[in-house]
Structures are given as structure tokens and as C-alpha cells.
Amino acid sequence: MRGGVGQTGGVRVFAALLPPTEVVEELAEAVRALRRLPGTEDFRWTGRQDWHLTLAFYGEMPLAAVGGLEERLGRAAARRAAFELWLAGGGRFGDRVLWAGVGGDRTALARLATAARAAGRKAGAPHRETRRYHPHLTLARGARPLTARPLTARPEPDGAAGPRAWAAALDGFRSAAWCAGELVLMRSEPPEPGTPGARPRYTVRSAWPLQPPPSPPPAAPDR
């Protein structure tokens, strides 16, 4: 599926995995509780329709280069088997990001992210990620810098709302597990200039199935 072309003749793209509808519904319920806490009203919340697990961000690429990237991502997907994931807990990193954590086969997830990053380098993507991959699903961005560390569920002193109280809304959360079986290339479209609170819009540009997961070994016959 092909997206539109930006003003510079390129498209802003990234590789990702998309959680299934039932997992999105479970997370949305937990986020509703989180958004009722004092202090979260100034966050810029990511719409549930845009929830995803980023594997590699490429920046804005010329259309011709995106075609080469798509070929490489397709080959990467064909060489890897689907694997199990779930969402669990939450935290903060960077200076303004609130995220949901990821559980399951994080080794397979990291390997797929490494392959997606390599595809971008070989295709000439302008953005080269050098940080260690940290799987997460971005929920919101705050207006003020915040400490880069996982959140805990311990109460704040004197009961005040803050990072620990916000984390408590996600503490103990775990979604249903799902089989991550499709790699997607997403296009990020910037919001219209001058629109307060507007967020980028994400659309799927291309998608590739991973290989079926290995079958479990047959049970030993009874003796």
C-alpha cells in the first residue's frame, strides 16, 4: 500500500509490529484508569489507533530508496519465524515519554529490530539508530522533562500524584499474549501546521508475514 509524498518528495517511514485488536482493547482500559490520575491532563496521548511497537525509525526517505528498503524488509521477514509477545507494566525514558512494556520472546523481537535497522542502513536511510533497542509502546509524551528510568508502583510521599502514582495504574497490567507474525512499514504524516494538539498520523505502507512459528515436538508415545 502506497502513501502520499511529502513536500520534499520523500516519505517519513519506520518499521513496526502492530498489536491485535483485543490487546489494544485491554491496554485502552488500563490507560483510561491512568488518565484519571492528577497530573496527566497535560500529556499528549497517542491515539489507540496509532499504538505500535517501533522496530526501526528511518527518517524521511526518497521514494526510490523506500522501494529498496521494502525489498530488504521483505527478505528479513521471510527469514524469521513468528513469536509470542504481550504487553506488561510501564515506565518512562527519554525525557517526556510514558510507555507500556513488552514481554514474551524479547530475544526474537530484538533480532527482528536488528534486521530492520540493518535494512535501513543498506537502503540509505538518513536516520541511523545507535542506541540499544528498548521495546516499548508509546502511550503519551509529557510537557516537562522527566527522569529516564522505569517507573515503580511505590506510592508518592504524602500521597501526591507523580511518576510512581502514574506507574501504579499500569503496575500488574498484562495483556493477552499474541503471535507477532507480520512486519509492517509505517508512514508518518505530520499534522497540519497551526493545529494545536494535533499528532502525526500513521498509516501502513507495506506488510510482510513472518514464517509460521516452529511446531512443538510430538509427544513421546506411552509405554
Beta strands, then each sheet from edge to edge (+ up, - down):
strand 1: 10-17
strand 2: 44-45
strand 3: 53-62
strand 4: 83-93
strand 5: 97-104
strand 6: 137-141
strand 7: 178-180
strand 8: 182-189
strand 9: 201-209
sheet 1: 3+ 1- 8+ 9-
sheet 2: 2+ 6- 5+ 4- 7+
end
